[in-house]
Amino acid sequence: MASVDSIEDNTGFAEKNGATFPILADPSKETARAYGVLGGHGFANRWTYYIGPDGVILKVDKDVNPAQAGAQLVGNLQALGVPGS
């Protein structure tokens, strides 16, 4: 997961929500720009990139629903044939 928020904000979000995965802090928005997710007002669009072990982008999901993101993620991983998904 990546966010244009600060490390402190991301840490607070992770603690509040019990996140057990790393969150990239991108307050300079350099990574968001590189992936084309930075919106007009400086906020990042909520997109999911599926990147293979070789670094190739396999899929970009631009229709992420936060309430269903977990199920969407698992479904997309299964569709891509990712083992253990």
MMTF fields as JSON, N, C-alpha, C and O atoms, coordinates in Angstrom:
{
  "mmtfVersion": "1.0.0",
  "mmtfProducer": "UNKNOWN",
  "numBonds": 339,
  "numAtoms": 340,
  "numGroups": 85,
  "numChains": 1,
  "numModels": 1,
  "chainsPerModel": [1],
  "groupsPerChain": [85],
  "chainIdList": ["A"],
  "bondAtomList": [4, 2, 8, 6, 12, 10, 16, 14, 20, 18, 24, 22, 28, 26, 32, 30, 36, 34, 40, 38, 44, 42, 48, 46, 52, 50, 56, 54, 60, 58, 64, 62, 68, 66, 72, 70, 76, 74, 80, 78, 84, 82, 88, 86, 92, 90, 96, 94, 100, 98, 104, 102, 108, 106, 112, 110, 116, 114, 120, 118, 124, 122, 128, 126, 132, 130, 136, 134, 140, 138, 144, 142, 148, 146, 152, 150, 156, 154, 160, 158, 164, 162, 168, 166, 172, 170, 176, 174, 180, 178, 184, 182, 188, 186, 192, 190, 196, 194, 200, 198, 204, 202, 208, 206, 212, 210, 216, 214, 220, 218, 224, 222, 228, 226, 232, 230, 236, 234, 240, 238, 244, 242, 248, 246, 252, 250, 256, 254, 260, 258, 264, 262, 268, 266, 272, 270, 276, 274, 280, 278, 284, 282, 288, 286, 292, 290, 296, 294, 300, 298, 304, 302, 308, 306, 312, 310, 316, 314, 320, 318, 324, 322, 328, 326, 332, 330, 336, 334],
  "bondOrderList": [1, 1, 1, 1, 1, 1, 1, 1, 1, 1, 1, 1, 1, 1, 1, 1, 1, 1, 1, 1, 1, 1, 1, 1, 1, 1, 1, 1, 1, 1, 1, 1, 1, 1, 1, 1, 1, 1, 1, 1, 1, 1, 1, 1, 1, 1, 1, 1, 1, 1, 1, 1, 1, 1, 1, 1, 1, 1, 1, 1, 1, 1, 1, 1, 1, 1, 1, 1, 1, 1, 1, 1, 1, 1, 1, 1, 1, 1, 1, 1, 1, 1, 1, 1],
  "groupList": [{"groupName": "MET", "atomNameList": ["N", "CA", "C", "O"], "elementList": ["N", "C", "C", "O"], "formalChargeList": [0, 0, 0, 0], "bondAtomList": [1, 0, 2, 1, 3, 2], "bondOrderList": [1, 1, 2], "singleLetterCode": "M", "chemCompType": "L-PEPTIDE LINKING"}, {"groupName": "ALA", "atomNameList": ["N", "CA", "C", "O"], "elementList": ["N", "C", "C", "O"], "formalChargeList": [0, 0, 0, 0], "bondAtomList": [1, 0, 2, 1, 3, 2], "bondOrderList": [1, 1, 2], "singleLetterCode": "A", "chemCompType": "L-PEPTIDE LINKING"}, {"groupName": "SER", "atomNameList": ["N", "CA", "C", "O"], "elementList": ["N", "C", "C", "O"], "formalChargeList": [0, 0, 0, 0], "bondAtomList": [1, 0, 2, 1, 3, 2], "bondOrderList": [1, 1, 2], "singleLetterCode": "S", "chemCompType": "L-PEPTIDE LINKING"}, {"groupName": "VAL", "atomNameList": ["N", "CA", "C", "O"], "elementList": ["N", "C", "C", "O"], "formalChargeList": [0, 0, 0, 0], "bondAtomList": [1, 0, 2, 1, 3, 2], "bondOrderList": [1, 1, 2], "singleLetterCode": "V", "chemCompType": "L-PEPTIDE LINKING"}, {"groupName": "ASP", "atomNameList": ["N", "CA", "C", "O"], "elementList": ["N", "C", "C", "O"], "formalChargeList": [0, 0, 0, 0], "bondAtomList": [1, 0, 2, 1, 3, 2], "bondOrderList": [1, 1, 2], "singleLetterCode": "D", "chemCompType": "L-PEPTIDE LINKING"}, {"groupName": "ILE", "atomNameList": ["N", "CA", "C", "O"], "elementList": ["N", "C", "C", "O"], "formalChargeList": [0, 0, 0, 0], "bondAtomList": [1, 0, 2, 1, 3, 2], "bondOrderList": [1, 1, 2], "singleLetterCode": "I", "chemCompType": "L-PEPTIDE LINKING"}, {"groupName": "GLU", "atomNameList": ["N", "CA", "C", "O"], "elementList": ["N", "C", "C", "O"], "formalChargeList": [0, 0, 0, 0], "bondAtomList": [1, 0, 2, 1, 3, 2], "bondOrderList": [1, 1, 2], "singleLetterCode": "E", "chemCompType": "L-PEPTIDE LINKING"}, {"groupName": "ASN", "atomNameList": ["N", "CA", "C", "O"], "elementList": ["N", "C", "C", "O"], "formalChargeList": [0, 0, 0, 0], "bondAtomList": [1, 0, 2, 1, 3, 2], "bondOrderList": [1, 1, 2], "singleLetterCode": "N", "chemCompType": "L-PEPTIDE LINKING"}, {"groupName": "THR", "atomNameList": ["N", "CA", "C", "O"], "elementList": ["N", "C", "C", "O"], "formalChargeList": [0, 0, 0, 0], "bondAtomList": [1, 0, 2, 1, 3, 2], "bondOrderList": [1, 1, 2], "singleLetterCode": "T", "chemCompType": "L-PEPTIDE LINKING"}, {"groupName": "GLY", "atomNameList": ["N", "CA", "C", "O"], "elementList": ["N", "C", "C", "O"], "formalChargeList": [0, 0, 0, 0], "bondAtomList": [1, 0, 2, 1, 3, 2], "bondOrderList": [1, 1, 2], "singleLetterCode": "G", "chemCompType": "PEPTIDE LINKING"}, {"groupName": "PHE", "atomNameList": ["N", "CA", "C", "O"], "elementList": ["N", "C", "C", "O"], "formalChargeList": [0, 0, 0, 0], "bondAtomList": [1, 0, 2, 1, 3, 2], "bondOrderList": [1, 1, 2], "singleLetterCode": "F", "chemCompType": "L-PEPTIDE LINKING"}, {"groupName": "LYS", "atomNameList": ["N", "CA", "C", "O"], "elementList": ["N", "C", "C", "O"], "formalChargeList": [0, 0, 0, 0], "bondAtomList": [1, 0, 2, 1, 3, 2], "bondOrderList": [1, 1, 2], "singleLetterCode": "K", "chemCompType": "L-PEPTIDE LINKING"}, {"groupName": "PRO", "atomNameList": ["N", "CA", "C", "O"], "elementList": ["N", "C", "C", "O"], "formalChargeList": [0, 0, 0, 0], "bondAtomList": [1, 0, 2, 1, 3, 2], "bondOrderList": [1, 1, 2], "singleLetterCode": "P", "chemCompType": "L-PEPTIDE LINKING"}, {"groupName": "LEU", "atomNameList": ["N", "CA", "C", "O"], "elementList": ["N", "C", "C", "O"], "formalChargeList": [0, 0, 0, 0], "bondAtomList": [1, 0, 2, 1, 3, 2], "bondOrderList": [1, 1, 2], "singleLetterCode": "L", "chemCompType": "L-PEPTIDE LINKING"}, {"groupName": "ARG", "atomNameList": ["N", "CA", "C", "O"], "elementList": ["N", "C", "C", "O"], "formalChargeList": [0, 0, 0, 0], "bondAtomList": [1, 0, 2, 1, 3, 2], "bondOrderList": [1, 1, 2], "singleLetterCode": "R", "chemCompType": "L-PEPTIDE LINKING"}, {"groupName": "TYR", "atomNameList": ["N", "CA", "C", "O"], "elementList": ["N", "C", "C", "O"], "formalChargeList": [0, 0, 0, 0], "bondAtomList": [1, 0, 2, 1, 3, 2], "bondOrderList": [1, 1, 2], "singleLetterCode": "Y", "chemCompType": "L-PEPTIDE LINKING"}, {"groupName": "HIS", "atomNameList": ["N", "CA", "C", "O"], "elementList": ["N", "C", "C", "O"], "formalChargeList": [0, 0, 0, 0], "bondAtomList": [1, 0, 2, 1, 3, 2], "bondOrderList": [1, 1, 2], "singleLetterCode": "H", "chemCompType": "L-PEPTIDE LINKING"}, {"groupName": "TRP", "atomNameList": ["N", "CA", "C", "O"], "elementList": ["N", "C", "C", "O"], "formalChargeList": [0, 0, 0, 0], "bondAtomList": [1, 0, 2, 1, 3, 2], "bondOrderList": [1, 1, 2], "singleLetterCode": "W", "chemCompType": "L-PEPTIDE LINKING"}, {"groupName": "GLN", "atomNameList": ["N", "CA", "C", "O"], "elementList": ["N", "C", "C", "O"], "formalChargeList": [0, 0, 0, 0], "bondAtomList": [1, 0, 2, 1, 3, 2], "bondOrderList": [1, 1, 2], "singleLetterCode": "Q", "chemCompType": "L-PEPTIDE LINKING"}],
  "groupTypeList": [0, 1, 2, 3, 4, 2, 5, 6, 4, 7, 8, 9, 10, 1, 6, 11, 7, 9, 1, 8, 10, 12, 5, 13, 1, 4, 12, 2, 11, 6, 8, 1, 14, 1, 15, 9, 3, 13, 9, 9, 16, 9, 10, 1, 7, 14, 17, 8, 15, 15, 5, 9, 12, 4, 9, 3, 5, 13, 11, 3, 4, 11, 4, 3, 7, 12, 1, 18, 1, 9, 1, 18, 13, 3, 9, 7, 13, 18, 1, 13, 9, 3, 12, 9, 2],
  "groupIdList": [1, 2, 3, 4, 5, 6, 7, 8, 9, 10, 11, 12, 13, 14, 15, 16, 17, 18, 19, 20, 21, 22, 23, 24, 25, 26, 27, 28, 29, 30, 31, 32, 33, 34, 35, 36, 37, 38, 39, 40, 41, 42, 43, 44, 45, 46, 47, 48, 49, 50, 51, 52, 53, 54, 55, 56, 57, 58, 59, 60, 61, 62, 63, 64, 65, 66, 67, 68, 69, 70, 71, 72, 73, 74, 75, 76, 77, 78, 79, 80, 81, 82, 83, 84, 85],
  "secStructList": [7, 3, 3, 1, 1, 7, 2, 2, 2, 2, 2, 2, 2, 2, 2, 2, 2, 6, 7, 7, 1, 7, 7, 3, 3, 7, 6, 6, 7, 2, 2, 2, 2, 2, 6, 6, 7, 5, 7, 6, 6, 1, 7, 5, 7, 7, 7, 3, 3, 3, 3, 7, 6, 6, 1, 7, 3, 3, 3, 3, 3, 7, 7, 7, 7, 4, 4, 4, 2, 2, 2, 2, 2, 2, 2, 2, 2, 2, 2, 6, 6, 7, 6, 6, 7],
  "xCoordList": [0.851, 0.0, 0.895, 1.953, 0.467, 1.2, 0.229, -0.946, 0.727, -0.092, 0.767, 1.968, 0.143, 0.865, 0.92, 1.406, 0.422, 0.476, 1.875, 2.711, 2.103, 3.393, 3.558, 2.593, 4.779, 5.057, 4.224, 3.675, 4.134, 3.381, 1.893, 1.281, 1.325, -0.087, -0.302, -1.282, 0.617, 0.493, 0.626, -0.086, 1.529, 1.7, 0.432, -0.012, -0.15, -1.399, -2.528, -3.317, -2.61, -3.632, -3.443, -4.406, -2.202, -1.915, -2.276, -2.874, -1.918, -2.229, -3.733, -4.254, -4.43, -5.874, -6.623, -7.62, -6.133, -6.838, -6.237, -6.705, -5.198, -4.592, -3.913, -3.874, -3.383, -2.709, -1.465, -0.687, -1.302, -0.144, 0.742, 1.432, 0.721, 1.505, 2.155, 1.681, 3.231, 3.907, 3.109, 2.415, 3.226, 2.595, 3.697, 4.389, 3.848, 4.837, 4.34, 3.231, 5.147, 4.826, 5.466, 6.678, 4.663, 5.123, 4.701, 4.011, 5.112, 4.654, 5.156, 4.545, 6.25, 6.725, 5.887, 5.958, 5.091, 4.191, 4.939, 4.348, 6.223, 7.042, 6.591, 6.48, 6.331, 5.893, 4.482, 4.195, 3.607, 2.238, 2.259, 1.5, 3.113, 3.244, 3.747, 3.227, 4.764, 5.364, 4.346, 4.406, 3.41, 2.392, 1.132, 0.194, 1.101, -0.029, -1.287, -2.381, -1.16, -2.347, -2.644, -3.654, -1.791, -1.981, -3.087, -3.005, -4.12, -5.25, -4.967, -3.921, -5.893, -5.739, -5.556, -4.947, -6.06, -5.963, -4.846, -4.797, -3.948, -2.83, -3.117, -2.25, -4.315, -4.659, -4.409, -4.528, -4.069, -3.846, -5.158, -5.955, -5.369, -6.512, -6.281, -5.137, -7.347, -7.254, -7.263, -8.316, -6.093, -5.935, -5.081, -4.257, -5.282, -4.461, -3.662, -4.218, -2.35, -1.448, -1.036, -0.63, -1.139, -0.7, 0.598, 0.61, 1.677, 3.007, 3.604, 3.677, 4.03, 4.605, 5.998, 6.595, 6.52, 7.847, 8.957, 10.033, 8.689, 9.681, 9.558, 10.28, 8.632, 8.465, 7.501, 7.294, 6.907, 5.968, 4.581, 4.116, 3.929, 2.575, 1.62, 1.515, 0.928, 0.024, -1.393, -2.112, -1.786, -3.151, -3.183, -2.461, -4.029, -4.303, -5.808, -6.583, -6.211, -7.625, -7.906, -7.467, -8.638, -8.948, -10.337, -10.792, -11.004, -12.357, -12.378, -13.089, -11.588, -11.46, -12.546, -12.707, -13.284, -14.307, -13.74, -13.571, -13.438, -12.809, -13.543, -12.903, -14.874, -15.633, -15.466, -15.684, -15.08, -14.933, -13.518, -13.284, -12.574, -11.215, -10.548, -9.852, -10.749, -10.131, -10.609, -9.804, -11.924, -12.497, -12.075, -11.786, -12.038, -11.585, -10.141, -9.791, -9.319, -7.909, -7.743, -7.018, -8.404, -8.307, -8.808, -8.167, -9.945, -10.495, -9.556, -9.389, -8.939, -8.004, -6.742, -6.223, -6.246, -5.076, -5.383, -4.556, -6.564, -6.954, -7.058, -6.6, -7.666, -7.804, -6.442, -6.282, -5.474, -4.115, -3.321, -2.199, -3.908, -3.249, -2.145, -1.213, -2.235, -1.229, -1.4, -2.475, -0.365, -0.476, -0.811, -0.331, -1.644, -1.994, -3.052, -3.357, -3.624, -4.651, -5.971, -7.006],
  "yCoordList": [-1.168, 0.0, 1.229, 1.24, 2.252, 3.514, 4.658, 4.585, 5.7, 6.858, 8.112, 8.082, 9.211, 10.479, 11.16, 12.285, 10.479, 11.006, 10.814, 10.1, 11.463, 11.37, 10.004, 9.256, 9.695, 8.455, 8.41, 7.366, 9.532, 9.593, 9.289, 8.524, 9.9, 9.642, 8.177, 7.561, 7.622, 6.217, 5.283, 4.284, 5.607, 4.785, 4.814, 3.776, 5.994, 6.121, 5.345, 4.693, 5.413, 4.67, 3.174, 2.456, 2.704, 1.273, 0.81, -0.253, 1.595, 1.221, 1.21, 0.285, 2.229, 2.342, 1.187, 0.696, 0.758, -0.258, -1.652, -2.584, -1.806, -3.115, -3.654, -4.867, -2.777, -3.201, -4.013, -3.655, -5.088, -5.967, -6.009, -6.998, -4.944, -4.857, -3.478, -2.534, -3.363, -2.06, -1.061, -1.433, 0.209, 1.289, 2.265, 2.828, 2.453, 3.388, 4.812, 5.153, 5.636, 7.055, 7.817, 7.741, 8.543, 9.278, 10.744, 11.238, 11.45, 12.835, 13.764, 14.804, 13.41, 14.23, 13.981, 14.746, 12.907, 12.515, 12.07, 11.963, 11.813, 11.386, 10.032, 9.86, 9.075, 7.751, 7.824, 7.185, 8.585, 8.744, 9.32, 8.874, 10.295, 10.866, 9.81, 9.685, 9.05, 8.038, 6.981, 6.478, 6.642, 5.643, 6.265, 5.544, 7.58, 8.247, 8.316, 8.474, 8.202, 8.186, 9.53, 9.666, 10.509, 11.785, 12.582, 12.9, 12.896, 13.652, 15.139, 15.593, 15.886, 17.314, 18.14, 19.208, 17.681, 18.448, 17.936, 18.283, 17.112, 16.618, 15.353, 14.869, 14.807, 13.546, 12.397, 12.565, 11.25, 10.078, 9.342, 9.179, 8.901, 8.037, 6.689, 6.27, 6.011, 4.718, 3.624, 3.087, 3.307, 2.273, 1.16, 1.391, -0.05, -1.183, -1.666, -1.979, -1.724, -2.26, -3.656, -3.875, -4.598, -5.968, -6.132, -6.089, -6.318, -6.355, -7.738, -8.236, -8.354, -9.694, -9.687, -8.626, -10.871, -10.98, -10.407, -10.066, -10.304, -9.756, -8.242, -7.634, -7.626, -6.174, -5.689, -4.482, -6.591, -6.217, -6.016, -6.842, -4.918, -4.648, -5.581, -5.532, -6.429, -7.419, -6.888, -7.286, -5.986, -5.459, -4.165, -4.01, -3.247, -2.027, -1.973, -1.942, -1.961, -1.864, -0.421, 0.038, 0.295, 1.704, 1.885, 3.012, 0.775, 0.832, 0.152, -0.832, 0.692, 0.097, 0.657, 1.87, -0.25, 0.115, -0.219, -1.397, 0.794, 0.523, -0.522, -1.299, -0.547, -1.504, -2.936, -3.883, -3.098, -4.431, -4.704, -5.682, -3.847, -3.936, -5.278, -5.81, -5.833, -7.116, -8.225, -8.985, -8.316, -9.343, -9.113, -10.069, -7.85, -7.538, -7.984, -8.565, -7.708, -8.061, -9.571, -10.029, -10.334, -11.795, -12.304, -13.154, -11.788, -12.21, -11.932, -12.768, -10.76, -10.413, -11.272, -11.69, -11.537, -12.401, -13.803, -14.415, -14.309, -15.634, -15.645, -16.582, -14.593, -14.495, -14.434, -14.909, -13.848, -13.757, -15.041, -15.178, -15.984, -17.266, -17.207, -18.01, -16.265, -16.134, -17.278, -17.429, -18.071, -19.195, -18.712, -17.669, -19.49, -19.168, -18.11, -17.706, -17.645, -16.618, -17.295, -16.633],
  "zCoordList": [0.0, 0.0, 0.0, 0.63, -0.703, -0.748, -0.492, -0.852, 0.126, 0.448, 0.32, 0.589, -0.091, -0.154, 1.213, 1.333, 2.231, 3.595, 4.187, 3.633, 5.311, 5.996, 6.662, 6.817, 7.05, 7.78, 9.063, 9.415, 9.75, 11.005, 10.769, 11.514, 9.724, 9.416, 9.036, 9.455, 8.241, 7.841, 9.035, 9.132, 9.929, 11.132, 11.972, 12.463, 12.14, 12.886, 12.229, 12.914, 10.895, 10.157, 10.378, 10.646, 10.266, 10.438, 11.841, 12.01, 12.841, 14.223, 14.469, 15.092, 13.986, 14.184, 13.523, 14.055, 12.357, 11.582, 11.698, 11.045, 12.527, 12.731, 11.482, 11.273, 10.658, 9.423, 9.76, 10.644, 9.051, 9.275, 8.041, 7.795, 7.276, 6.048, 5.981, 6.614, 5.223, 5.132, 4.292, 3.346, 4.661, 3.91, 3.501, 4.349, 2.209, 1.686, 1.906, 1.494, 2.546, 2.702, 1.55, 1.347, 0.807, -0.37, -0.287, -1.178, 0.784, 0.934, -0.181, -0.427, -0.854, -1.978, -3.231, -4.194, -3.215, -4.303, -5.556, -6.631, -5.419, -6.556, -7.106, -8.32, -6.219, -6.662, -7.235, -8.247, -6.61, -7.12, -8.534, -9.395, -8.776, -10.126, -11.105, -12.214, -10.688, -11.565, -11.988, -13.11, -11.098, -11.412, -12.019, -12.359, -12.157, -12.8, -11.956, -12.498, -10.637, -9.778, -9.116, -8.426, -9.314, -8.64, -9.325, -10.511, -8.551, -9.082, -9.115, -8.652, -9.657, -9.856, -8.597, -8.654, -7.469, -6.221, -5.313, -4.133, -5.859, -5.065, -4.283, -3.556, -4.417, -3.757, -4.725, -5.939, -4.197, -5.033, -5.25, -4.326, -6.48, -6.775, -6.115, -5.943, -5.747, -5.078, -6.145, -6.488, -6.656, -7.676, -7.099, -6.215, -7.605, -7.193, -8.387, -9.44, -8.21, -9.223, -8.805, -7.664, -9.726, -9.493, -10.278, -11.508, -9.545, -10.146, -9.943, -8.819, -11.042, -10.994, -10.389, -10.208, -10.076, -9.468, -10.346, -9.855, -11.654, -12.578, -12.728, -13.519, -11.961, -11.998, -13.064, -13.194, -13.831, -14.879, -14.268, -13.482, -14.632, -14.152, -14.898, -16.124, -14.137, -14.707, -14.874, -15.791, -13.981, -14.002, -13.194, -12.209, -13.631, -12.868, -12.651, -13.607, -11.387, -11.036, -10.649, -9.595, -11.499, -11.255, -10.641, -10.443, -10.342, -9.796, -8.429, -8.224, -7.495, -6.166, -5.251, -5.12, -4.627, -3.655, -2.275, -1.959, -1.436, -0.14, 0.708, 1.417, 0.641, 1.445, 0.953, 1.708, -0.314, -0.894, -1.384, -2.093, -1.012, -1.553, -1.273, -2.138, -0.08, 0.251, -0.667, -1.206, -0.845, -1.723, -3.173, -3.893, -3.607, -4.966, -5.158, -6.185, -4.172, -4.237, -4.392, -5.275, -3.547, -3.608, -4.961, -5.58, -5.419, -6.711, -7.856, -8.744, -7.847, -8.913, -8.846, -9.881, -7.639, -7.499, -8.013, -8.688, -7.696, -8.189, -9.707, -10.361, -10.266, -11.728, -12.42, -13.544, -11.737, -12.298, -12.068, -12.556, -11.321, -11.076, -10.045, -10.089, -9.113, -8.073, -7.059, -6.479, -6.847, -5.891, -4.486, -4.043, -3.792, -2.415, -2.263, -1.141, -3.36, -3.25, -3.281, -3.202]
}
